[in-house]
Amino acid sequence: GKHSLIVGGSFMSTGDEASVFARFHFRPHFLQHSGFRLVASDEDAPATHLFAGSFSGQAAARDDDVVEEGNVASDNVNSNVYETTDLLSMYLGLHFPQSGSKEDMNPILDHANSPIHGLGFPQRVANLMVSLNPVRTNNRALDVGCAVGGSSFELAKSFDHVEAFDFSDNFVAAARQMQSGEELTFKVPIEGDIAEEVSVVHEPGVDAAVLKKVNFFQGDACALSEYADGKEGFGTFDGAILANLLCRLPNPMACLNAMPKIINKGGVVVIVTPFTWLEEFTPRSKWLGGFNDPVSQKPMYSKDKLKEIMEDLGFEKIHEEQMPLVIREHQRKYQYIISEATGWRKE
């Protein structure tokens, strides 16, 4: 197996082994090191890595061939696909399936066995949380990763107030436009360079009274704990939804660990995710699952780890279902995704 190397001695060595010429060879996955206490810093270690990889436990032992996490995060900042016009158009179509009705354009090209059951995904996520009957303490809801706001407006039909945020400035700006009643359009690609412009249309029941219940802001799901501790007006919630967000976060645990702080007793969190882990969004060492245990070689599944995490945080699993969605890329090409939706009640 591959040995790792400490160059230049160590702080607990004496004699020649404290020399800058000292070399320590070891295998971090060997069980004789299981008694070591590993300490992680919030800052990057002042060390030069001789090969790509990390030393954050079993989840990282498989990472010898990946790019350092810092480089991955840097690349993400410089190439955020969620700030592009194409993605904005796709998400407006996803969140507001009535869009195009004025122009007589259906959300899915009419054909036999059309997967219309995949439409209205944001609304179905919001309604699932409501159907799980969270205990109403302050009648407030949270939409983490709200995108362009379709799920937020649906929540506002059932709650007195909704806090909704997304990392994308473009998405939040579009949500605010929809909230203000300003006309908003986007282009649906038809074929090649041909596209048709359609108007964005709210779902039935989203009136002025509903619209004013939502507070949209640009935010970071990994900073939820900070919002809970210090953001004015943020407060706590009877329910929260995370729709297709978890596997797009650079640090999913930072988001999940905040749930006990922000959810009232008896409140419900709905987490919907396809567990599509990609290094361009999440460093491998932060994946909840989707890999083989480096020691036993058993598959480590994200849903099992999520259950363990949520139970440790004081939540009971009360619901599970498979939830399909359809995203239109152009008139004849669609993404069909089956996410797993789970409901968690705070004990």
Disulfide bonds with the S-S distance in Angstrom:
none
